[in-house]
Amino acid sequence: MSQIRVRKSFDPSLFVAGAVVALASLAVAAWMLRLGDIVTAVGLGLLVVSGLLLAAIGLSSEPTAQ
């Protein structure tokens, strides 16, 4: 008989961390853009993307570490 390893397909801690980073960065980027600081807003846009990637890893069904 072969052993089947079952892994949960949702990692809530990674998903929540990614969502918080993305939402907080988006809010601050919008605020900076409203103040006229375009460079900071674009830099925070990179944090939004990294937060979305982190949340996507949390939703992934593939194992991230063995």
mmCIF file as gemmi writes it, N, C-alpha and C atoms, coordinates in Angstrom:
data_model
loop_
_atom_site.group_PDB
_atom_site.id
_atom_site.type_symbol
_atom_site.label_atom_id
_atom_site.label_alt_id
_atom_site.label_comp_id
_atom_site.label_asym_id
_atom_site.label_entity_id
_atom_site.label_seq_id
_atom_site.pdbx_PDB_ins_code
_atom_site.Cartn_x
_atom_site.Cartn_y
_atom_site.Cartn_z
_atom_site.occupancy
_atom_site.B_iso_or_equiv
_atom_site.pdbx_formal_charge
_atom_site.auth_seq_id
_atom_site.auth_asym_id
_atom_site.pdbx_PDB_model_num
ATOM 1 N N . MET Axp A 1 ? 0.829 -1.178 0 1 0 ? 1 A 1
ATOM 2 C CA . MET Axp A 1 ? 0 0 0 1 0 ? 1 A 1
ATOM 3 C C . MET Axp A 1 ? 0.88 1.251 0 1 0 ? 1 A 1
ATOM 4 N N . SER Axp A 2 ? 0.477 2.191 -0.761 1 0 ? 2 A 1
ATOM 5 C CA . SER Axp A 2 ? 1.209 3.458 -0.779 1 0 ? 2 A 1
ATOM 6 C C . SER Axp A 2 ? 0.578 4.425 0.215 1 0 ? 2 A 1
ATOM 7 N N . GLN Axp A 3 ? 1.43 5.224 0.804 1 0 ? 3 A 1
ATOM 8 C CA . GLN Axp A 3 ? 0.937 6.194 1.768 1 0 ? 3 A 1
ATOM 9 C C . GLN Axp A 3 ? 0.586 7.489 1.046 1 0 ? 3 A 1
ATOM 10 N N . ILE Axp A 4 ? -0.55 8.016 1.374 1 0 ? 4 A 1
ATOM 11 C CA . ILE Axp A 4 ? -0.996 9.274 0.785 1 0 ? 4 A 1
ATOM 12 C C . ILE Axp A 4 ? -0.91 10.352 1.862 1 0 ? 4 A 1
ATOM 13 N N . ARG Axp A 5 ? -0.14 11.391 1.536 1 0 ? 5 A 1
ATOM 14 C CA . ARG Axp A 5 ? -0.012 12.504 2.468 1 0 ? 5 A 1
ATOM 15 C C . ARG Axp A 5 ? -1.043 13.565 2.125 1 0 ? 5 A 1
ATOM 16 N N . VAL Axp A 6 ? -1.878 13.855 3.066 1 0 ? 6 A 1
ATOM 17 C CA . VAL Axp A 6 ? -2.902 14.869 2.852 1 0 ? 6 A 1
ATOM 18 C C . VAL Axp A 6 ? -2.416 16.165 3.49 1 0 ? 6 A 1
ATOM 19 N N . ARG Axp A 7 ? -2.463 17.217 2.718 1 0 ? 7 A 1
ATOM 20 C CA . ARG Axp A 7 ? -2.046 18.527 3.208 1 0 ? 7 A 1
ATOM 21 C C . ARG Axp A 7 ? -3.202 19.489 3.04 1 0 ? 7 A 1
ATOM 22 N N . LYS Axp A 8 ? -3.406 20.301 4.036 1 0 ? 8 A 1
ATOM 23 C CA . LYS Axp A 8 ? -4.467 21.297 3.894 1 0 ? 8 A 1
ATOM 24 C C . LYS Axp A 8 ? -4.065 22.295 2.817 1 0 ? 8 A 1
ATOM 25 N N . SER Axp A 9 ? -5.029 22.721 2.053 1 0 ? 9 A 1
ATOM 26 C CA . SER Axp A 9 ? -4.727 23.571 0.907 1 0 ? 9 A 1
ATOM 27 C C . SER Axp A 9 ? -4.834 25.055 1.237 1 0 ? 9 A 1
ATOM 28 N N . PHE Axp A 10 ? -4.995 25.393 2.486 1 0 ? 10 A 1
ATOM 29 C CA . PHE Axp A 10 ? -5.16 26.791 2.862 1 0 ? 10 A 1
ATOM 30 C C . PHE Axp A 10 ? -4.329 27.064 4.103 1 0 ? 10 A 1
ATOM 31 N N . ASP Axp A 11 ? -3.4 28.004 4.001 1 0 ? 11 A 1
ATOM 32 C CA . ASP Axp A 11 ? -2.583 28.397 5.149 1 0 ? 11 A 1
ATOM 33 C C . ASP Axp A 11 ? -3.072 29.764 5.621 1 0 ? 11 A 1
ATOM 34 N N . PRO Axp A 12 ? -3.884 29.793 6.656 1 0 ? 12 A 1
ATOM 35 C CA . PRO Axp A 12 ? -4.503 31.059 7.046 1 0 ? 12 A 1
ATOM 36 C C . PRO Axp A 12 ? -3.508 32.123 7.492 1 0 ? 12 A 1
ATOM 37 N N . SER Axp A 13 ? -2.403 31.722 8.114 1 0 ? 13 A 1
ATOM 38 C CA . SER Axp A 13 ? -1.467 32.737 8.593 1 0 ? 13 A 1
ATOM 39 C C . SER Axp A 13 ? -0.808 33.482 7.433 1 0 ? 13 A 1
ATOM 40 N N . LEU Axp A 14 ? -0.42 32.768 6.378 1 0 ? 14 A 1
ATOM 41 C CA . LEU Axp A 14 ? 0.173 33.428 5.216 1 0 ? 14 A 1
ATOM 42 C C . LEU Axp A 14 ? -0.852 34.279 4.486 1 0 ? 14 A 1
ATOM 43 N N . PHE Axp A 15 ? -2.058 33.766 4.356 1 0 ? 15 A 1
ATOM 44 C CA . PHE Axp A 15 ? -3.104 34.515 3.662 1 0 ? 15 A 1
ATOM 45 C C . PHE Axp A 15 ? -3.434 35.81 4.397 1 0 ? 15 A 1
ATOM 46 N N . VAL Axp A 16 ? -3.588 35.725 5.713 1 0 ? 16 A 1
ATOM 47 C CA . VAL Axp A 16 ? -3.925 36.913 6.499 1 0 ? 16 A 1
ATOM 48 C C . VAL Axp A 16 ? -2.779 37.921 6.466 1 0 ? 16 A 1
ATOM 49 N N . ALA Axp A 17 ? -1.548 37.438 6.596 1 0 ? 17 A 1
ATOM 50 C CA . ALA Axp A 17 ? -0.396 38.344 6.551 1 0 ? 17 A 1
ATOM 51 C C . ALA Axp A 17 ? -0.318 39.056 5.202 1 0 ? 17 A 1
ATOM 52 N N . GLY Axp A 18 ? -0.51 38.314 4.131 1 0 ? 18 A 1
ATOM 53 C CA . GLY Axp A 18 ? -0.47 38.917 2.803 1 0 ? 18 A 1
ATOM 54 C C . GLY Axp A 18 ? -1.587 39.911 2.583 1 0 ? 18 A 1
ATOM 55 N N . ALA Axp A 19 ? -2.775 39.573 3.042 1 0 ? 19 A 1
ATOM 56 C CA . ALA Axp A 19 ? -3.912 40.481 2.878 1 0 ? 19 A 1
ATOM 57 C C . ALA Axp A 19 ? -3.72 41.764 3.68 1 0 ? 19 A 1
ATOM 58 N N . VAL Axp A 20 ? -3.186 41.643 4.888 1 0 ? 20 A 1
ATOM 59 C CA . VAL Axp A 20 ? -2.949 42.829 5.72 1 0 ? 20 A 1
ATOM 60 C C . VAL Axp A 20 ? -1.89 43.722 5.086 1 0 ? 20 A 1
ATOM 61 N N . VAL Axp A 21 ? -0.8 43.12 4.601 1 0 ? 21 A 1
ATOM 62 C CA . VAL Axp A 21 ? 0.256 43.904 3.951 1 0 ? 21 A 1
ATOM 63 C C . VAL Axp A 21 ? -0.292 44.61 2.716 1 0 ? 21 A 1
ATOM 64 N N . ALA Axp A 22 ? -1.053 43.89 1.903 1 0 ? 22 A 1
ATOM 65 C CA . ALA Axp A 22 ? -1.586 44.474 0.67 1 0 ? 22 A 1
ATOM 66 C C . ALA Axp A 22 ? -2.568 45.608 0.969 1 0 ? 22 A 1
ATOM 67 N N . LEU Axp A 23 ? -3.487 45.394 1.892 1 0 ? 23 A 1
ATOM 68 C CA . LEU Axp A 23 ? -4.49 46.421 2.191 1 0 ? 23 A 1
ATOM 69 C C . LEU Axp A 23 ? -3.881 47.646 2.87 1 0 ? 23 A 1
ATOM 70 N N . ALA Axp A 24 ? -2.972 47.419 3.814 1 0 ? 24 A 1
ATOM 71 C CA . ALA Axp A 24 ? -2.339 48.552 4.493 1 0 ? 24 A 1
ATOM 72 C C . ALA Axp A 24 ? -1.483 49.356 3.521 1 0 ? 24 A 1
ATOM 73 N N . SER Axp A 25 ? -0.734 48.67 2.673 1 0 ? 25 A 1
ATOM 74 C CA . SER Axp A 25 ? 0.108 49.365 1.7 1 0 ? 25 A 1
ATOM 75 C C . SER Axp A 25 ? -0.734 50.122 0.687 1 0 ? 25 A 1
ATOM 76 N N . LEU Axp A 26 ? -1.842 49.536 0.29 1 0 ? 26 A 1
ATOM 77 C CA . LEU Axp A 26 ? -2.731 50.21 -0.654 1 0 ? 26 A 1
ATOM 78 C C . LEU Axp A 26 ? -3.318 51.484 -0.044 1 0 ? 26 A 1
ATOM 79 N N . ALA Axp A 27 ? -3.706 51.414 1.214 1 0 ? 27 A 1
ATOM 80 C CA . ALA Axp A 27 ? -4.267 52.588 1.882 1 0 ? 27 A 1
ATOM 81 C C . ALA Axp A 27 ? -3.225 53.696 2.018 1 0 ? 27 A 1
ATOM 82 N N . VAL Axp A 28 ? -2.018 53.339 2.428 1 0 ? 28 A 1
ATOM 83 C CA . VAL Axp A 28 ? -0.967 54.346 2.593 1 0 ? 28 A 1
ATOM 84 C C . VAL Axp A 28 ? -0.532 54.89 1.238 1 0 ? 28 A 1
ATOM 85 N N . ALA Axp A 29 ? -0.488 54.033 0.213 1 0 ? 29 A 1
ATOM 86 C CA . ALA Axp A 29 ? -0.122 54.502 -1.13 1 0 ? 29 A 1
ATOM 87 C C . ALA Axp A 29 ? -1.153 55.496 -1.656 1 0 ? 29 A 1
ATOM 88 N N . ALA Axp A 30 ? -2.425 55.234 -1.416 1 0 ? 30 A 1
ATOM 89 C CA . ALA Axp A 30 ? -3.466 56.174 -1.847 1 0 ? 30 A 1
ATOM 90 C C . ALA Axp A 30 ? -3.341 57.497 -1.105 1 0 ? 30 A 1
ATOM 91 N N . TRP Axp A 31 ? -3.019 57.417 0.175 1 0 ? 31 A 1
ATOM 92 C CA . TRP Axp A 31 ? -2.834 58.628 0.969 1 0 ? 31 A 1
ATOM 93 C C . TRP Axp A 31 ? -1.636 59.435 0.461 1 0 ? 31 A 1
ATOM 94 N N . MET Axp A 32 ? -0.517 58.759 0.189 1 0 ? 32 A 1
ATOM 95 C CA . MET Axp A 32 ? 0.668 59.439 -0.33 1 0 ? 32 A 1
ATOM 96 C C . MET Axp A 32 ? 0.401 60.048 -1.705 1 0 ? 32 A 1
ATOM 97 N N . LEU Axp A 33 ? -0.343 59.338 -2.528 1 0 ? 33 A 1
ATOM 98 C CA . LEU Axp A 33 ? -0.674 59.858 -3.852 1 0 ? 33 A 1
ATOM 99 C C . LEU Axp A 33 ? -1.557 61.104 -3.734 1 0 ? 33 A 1
ATOM 100 N N . ARG Axp A 34 ? -2.445 61.074 -2.776 1 0 ? 34 A 1
ATOM 101 C CA . ARG Axp A 34 ? -3.309 62.242 -2.547 1 0 ? 34 A 1
ATOM 102 C C . ARG Axp A 34 ? -2.5 63.446 -2.064 1 0 ? 34 A 1
ATOM 103 N N . LEU Axp A 35 ? -1.437 63.181 -1.301 1 0 ? 35 A 1
ATOM 104 C CA . LEU Axp A 35 ? -0.56 64.256 -0.835 1 0 ? 35 A 1
ATOM 105 C C . LEU Axp A 35 ? 0.387 64.739 -1.929 1 0 ? 35 A 1
ATOM 106 N N . GLY Axp A 36 ? 0.489 63.989 -3.019 1 0 ? 36 A 1
ATOM 107 C CA . GLY Axp A 36 ? 1.338 64.388 -4.133 1 0 ? 36 A 1
ATOM 108 C C . GLY Axp A 36 ? 2.689 63.709 -4.169 1 0 ? 36 A 1
ATOM 109 N N . ASP Axp A 37 ? 2.942 62.771 -3.271 1 0 ? 37 A 1
ATOM 110 C CA . ASP Axp A 37 ? 4.228 62.063 -3.235 1 0 ? 37 A 1
ATOM 111 C C . ASP Axp A 37 ? 4.131 60.814 -4.107 1 0 ? 37 A 1
ATOM 112 N N . ILE Axp A 38 ? 4.391 60.99 -5.381 1 0 ? 38 A 1
ATOM 113 C CA . ILE Axp A 38 ? 4.208 59.913 -6.36 1 0 ? 38 A 1
ATOM 114 C C . ILE Axp A 38 ? 5.238 58.807 -6.177 1 0 ? 38 A 1
ATOM 115 N N . VAL Axp A 39 ? 6.485 59.179 -5.874 1 0 ? 39 A 1
ATOM 116 C CA . VAL Axp A 39 ? 7.554 58.183 -5.752 1 0 ? 39 A 1
ATOM 117 C C . VAL Axp A 39 ? 7.269 57.222 -4.596 1 0 ? 39 A 1
ATOM 118 N N . THR Axp A 40 ? 6.845 57.74 -3.466 1 0 ? 40 A 1
ATOM 119 C CA . THR Axp A 40 ? 6.514 56.883 -2.325 1 0 ? 40 A 1
ATOM 120 C C . THR Axp A 40 ? 5.303 56.008 -2.636 1 0 ? 40 A 1
ATOM 121 N N . ALA Axp A 41 ? 4.325 56.557 -3.332 1 0 ? 41 A 1
ATOM 122 C CA . ALA Axp A 41 ? 3.135 55.781 -3.689 1 0 ? 41 A 1
ATOM 123 C C . ALA Axp A 41 ? 3.49 54.621 -4.607 1 0 ? 41 A 1
ATOM 124 N N . VAL Axp A 42 ? 4.389 54.857 -5.561 1 0 ? 42 A 1
ATOM 125 C CA . VAL Axp A 42 ? 4.81 53.774 -6.461 1 0 ? 42 A 1
ATOM 126 C C . VAL Axp A 42 ? 5.608 52.726 -5.687 1 0 ? 42 A 1
ATOM 127 N N . GLY Axp A 43 ? 6.46 53.162 -4.775 1 0 ? 43 A 1
ATOM 128 C CA . GLY Axp A 43 ? 7.206 52.214 -3.939 1 0 ? 43 A 1
ATOM 129 C C . GLY Axp A 43 ? 6.289 51.365 -3.086 1 0 ? 43 A 1
ATOM 130 N N . LEU Axp A 44 ? 5.255 51.971 -2.546 1 0 ? 44 A 1
ATOM 131 C CA . LEU Axp A 44 ? 4.281 51.208 -1.765 1 0 ? 44 A 1
ATOM 132 C C . LEU Axp A 44 ? 3.459 50.287 -2.65 1 0 ? 44 A 1
ATOM 133 N N . GLY Axp A 45 ? 3.349 50.629 -3.926 1 0 ? 45 A 1
ATOM 134 C CA . GLY Axp A 45 ? 2.688 49.725 -4.874 1 0 ? 45 A 1
ATOM 135 C C . GLY Axp A 45 ? 3.412 48.396 -4.977 1 0 ? 45 A 1
ATOM 136 N N . LEU Axp A 46 ? 4.737 48.435 -4.834 1 0 ? 46 A 1
ATOM 137 C CA . LEU Axp A 46 ? 5.5 47.18 -4.826 1 0 ? 46 A 1
ATOM 138 C C . LEU Axp A 46 ? 5.159 46.342 -3.599 1 0 ? 46 A 1
ATOM 139 N N . LEU Axp A 47 ? 4.907 46.991 -2.477 1 0 ? 47 A 1
ATOM 140 C CA . LEU Axp A 47 ? 4.484 46.248 -1.287 1 0 ? 47 A 1
ATOM 141 C C . LEU Axp A 47 ? 3.091 45.648 -1.464 1 0 ? 47 A 1
ATOM 142 N N . VAL Axp A 48 ? 2.238 46.323 -2.199 1 0 ? 48 A 1
ATOM 143 C CA . VAL Axp A 48 ? 0.912 45.77 -2.496 1 0 ? 48 A 1
ATOM 144 C C . VAL Axp A 48 ? 1.066 44.481 -3.287 1 0 ? 48 A 1
ATOM 145 N N . VAL Axp A 49 ? 1.938 44.509 -4.295 1 0 ? 49 A 1
ATOM 146 C CA . VAL Axp A 49 ? 2.167 43.312 -5.115 1 0 ? 49 A 1
ATOM 147 C C . VAL Axp A 49 ? 2.752 42.19 -4.267 1 0 ? 49 A 1
ATOM 148 N N . SER Axp A 50 ? 3.706 42.5 -3.397 1 0 ? 50 A 1
ATOM 149 C CA . SER Axp A 50 ? 4.293 41.446 -2.566 1 0 ? 50 A 1
ATOM 150 C C . SER Axp A 50 ? 3.268 40.88 -1.585 1 0 ? 50 A 1
ATOM 151 N N . GLY Axp A 51 ? 2.377 41.708 -1.084 1 0 ? 51 A 1
ATOM 152 C CA . GLY Axp A 51 ? 1.314 41.209 -0.211 1 0 ? 51 A 1
ATOM 153 C C . GLY Axp A 51 ? 0.354 40.296 -0.939 1 0 ? 51 A 1
ATOM 154 N N . LEU Axp A 52 ? 0.036 40.641 -2.181 1 0 ? 52 A 1
ATOM 155 C CA . LEU Axp A 52 ? -0.838 39.774 -2.98 1 0 ? 52 A 1
ATOM 156 C C . LEU Axp A 52 ? -0.166 38.435 -3.277 1 0 ? 52 A 1
ATOM 157 N N . LEU Axp A 53 ? 1.132 38.466 -3.555 1 0 ? 53 A 1
ATOM 158 C CA . LEU Axp A 53 ? 1.855 37.21 -3.79 1 0 ? 53 A 1
ATOM 159 C C . LEU Axp A 53 ? 1.892 36.356 -2.525 1 0 ? 53 A 1
ATOM 160 N N . LEU Axp A 54 ? 2.099 36.978 -1.379 1 0 ? 54 A 1
ATOM 161 C CA . LEU Axp A 54 ? 2.108 36.242 -0.119 1 0 ? 54 A 1
ATOM 162 C C . LEU Axp A 54 ? 0.744 35.617 0.163 1 0 ? 54 A 1
ATOM 163 N N . ALA Axp A 55 ? -0.313 36.35 -0.109 1 0 ? 55 A 1
ATOM 164 C CA . ALA Axp A 55 ? -1.66 35.803 0.075 1 0 ? 55 A 1
ATOM 165 C C . ALA Axp A 55 ? -1.914 34.655 -0.896 1 0 ? 55 A 1
ATOM 166 N N . ALA Axp A 56 ? -1.401 34.766 -2.114 1 0 ? 56 A 1
ATOM 167 C CA . ALA Axp A 56 ? -1.577 33.69 -3.093 1 0 ? 56 A 1
ATOM 168 C C . ALA Axp A 56 ? -0.828 32.436 -2.673 1 0 ? 56 A 1
ATOM 169 N N . ILE Axp A 57 ? 0.342 32.601 -2.076 1 0 ? 57 A 1
ATOM 170 C CA . ILE Axp A 57 ? 1.073 31.437 -1.568 1 0 ? 57 A 1
ATOM 171 C C . ILE Axp A 57 ? 0.267 30.775 -0.456 1 0 ? 57 A 1
ATOM 172 N N . GLY Axp A 58 ? -0.394 31.571 0.366 1 0 ? 58 A 1
ATOM 173 C CA . GLY Axp A 58 ? -1.237 31.02 1.425 1 0 ? 58 A 1
ATOM 174 C C . GLY Axp A 58 ? -2.421 30.239 0.887 1 0 ? 58 A 1
ATOM 175 N N . LEU Axp A 59 ? -2.905 30.602 -0.296 1 0 ? 59 A 1
ATOM 176 C CA . LEU Axp A 59 ? -4.026 29.89 -0.914 1 0 ? 59 A 1
ATOM 177 C C . LEU Axp A 59 ? -3.589 28.692 -1.744 1 0 ? 59 A 1
ATOM 178 N N . SER Axp A 60 ? -2.301 28.59 -2.023 1 0 ? 60 A 1
ATOM 179 C CA . SER Axp A 60 ? -1.786 27.556 -2.912 1 0 ? 60 A 1
ATOM 180 C C . SER Axp A 60 ? -1.979 26.166 -2.32 1 0 ? 60 A 1
ATOM 181 N N . SER Axp A 61 ? -2.254 25.216 -3.189 1 0 ? 61 A 1
ATOM 182 C CA . SER Axp A 61 ? -2.404 23.833 -2.731 1 0 ? 61 A 1
ATOM 183 C C . SER Axp A 61 ? -1.077 23.086 -2.764 1 0 ? 61 A 1
ATOM 184 N N . GLU Axp A 62 ? -0.067 23.67 -3.37 1 0 ? 62 A 1
ATOM 185 C CA . GLU Axp A 62 ? 1.255 23.048 -3.409 1 0 ? 62 A 1
ATOM 186 C C . GLU Axp A 62 ? 1.979 23.327 -2.094 1 0 ? 62 A 1
ATOM 187 N N . PRO Axp A 63 ? 2.748 22.361 -1.596 1 0 ? 63 A 1
ATOM 188 C CA . PRO Axp A 63 ? 3.484 22.599 -0.354 1 0 ? 63 A 1
ATOM 189 C C . PRO Axp A 63 ? 4.586 23.636 -0.563 1 0 ? 63 A 1
ATOM 190 N N . THR Axp A 64 ? 4.747 24.538 0.393 1 0 ? 64 A 1
ATOM 191 C CA . THR Axp A 64 ? 5.78 25.562 0.287 1 0 ? 64 A 1
ATOM 192 C C . THR Axp A 64 ? 7.074 25.124 0.945 1 0 ? 64 A 1
ATOM 193 N N . ALA Axp A 65 ? 7.015 24.219 1.899 1 0 ? 65 A 1
ATOM 194 C CA . ALA Axp A 65 ? 8.221 23.715 2.561 1 0 ? 65 A 1
ATOM 195 C C . ALA Axp A 65 ? 7.975 22.266 2.966 1 0 ? 65 A 1
ATOM 196 N N . GLN Axp A 66 ? 8.997 21.497 2.899 1 0 ? 66 A 1
ATOM 197 C CA . GLN Axp A 66 ? 8.886 20.084 3.272 1 0 ? 66 A 1
ATOM 198 C C . GLN Axp A 66 ? 9.301 19.874 4.703 1 0 ? 66 A 1
